[in-house]
C-alpha cells in the first residue's frame, strides 16, 4: 500500500534528486509514495530565501511534463519549519562552555541537523507520515552530520517515536557526477543555486565520530524530552 513520505529538503542537488527518485519510484529504498512532504528547515542563518521553493516548483513542473502518466506523479508540498530556537539551545547559546567537553571541536552543524531531525520527527508524527528520508551521501562525509555515527543515532531516535528514518542514497551518490547525471536524466537542474546559503555552511571542523557520538549521547535525552513534550 502506498504511504506518505517526508524528505529533508534544502533545494540542493542531493535532496532534489531524492525528490525526483521518490516521485518516479525509481529507487529500491523509495517506493513511490502517495504524497511527498518536502520539509525545509529554517535555522535562522540562511540567505536567499526564495531559492528552495523556486527550485521545487520548477522541478515539480518538469517532472509532470516529462512523465508518461502524470497522474502517477505524487502530490507534493514544500513545508517550511522553524527550528532556529532549538538550534540555539543545542549549541549557539553555550558553545564556549560546550566545546571543551568535546575536545575543542566545532559541532555547530551537528547541532543544527539534530534540531532539524527533531523537528521532522514531530512533523511526521503529527501528520501521520511513517517514512522520513535525508539525502546524506558518502561524498560529503567531511560534514560531521553525514557520518555513520550521526545517522545511526538519528535512526534510533526516530524509531523511538515510530518514524522510519533512512538515508537511501548514502552509498549510491558517492560521487558528485552521479547526482548530476540522475538529475539530468529527469531533465532537472543539475547545478547549485537551489538552496539557501547558510552562514555556517563552510564552517571548518575537525570533529571525529568520537566527539560527534559523545555530543549526541549528551543531547539526545534532552531532544527526546522535547519531542515527547511536543507530542
Secondary structure by P-SEA (a helix, b strand, c coil): cbbbbbccccccaaaaaaaaaaaaccccccccccbbbbbbbbcccccccaaaaaaaaaaaaaaaaaccccccccbbbbbbbbaaaaaaaaccccccccccccccccaaaaaaaaaaaaaaaaaaaaacccbbbbbccccccccccccaaaaaaaaaaaaaaccccccccccccccaaaaaaaaaaaccccccccccccccccccccccaaaaaaaaaacaaaaaaaaaaac
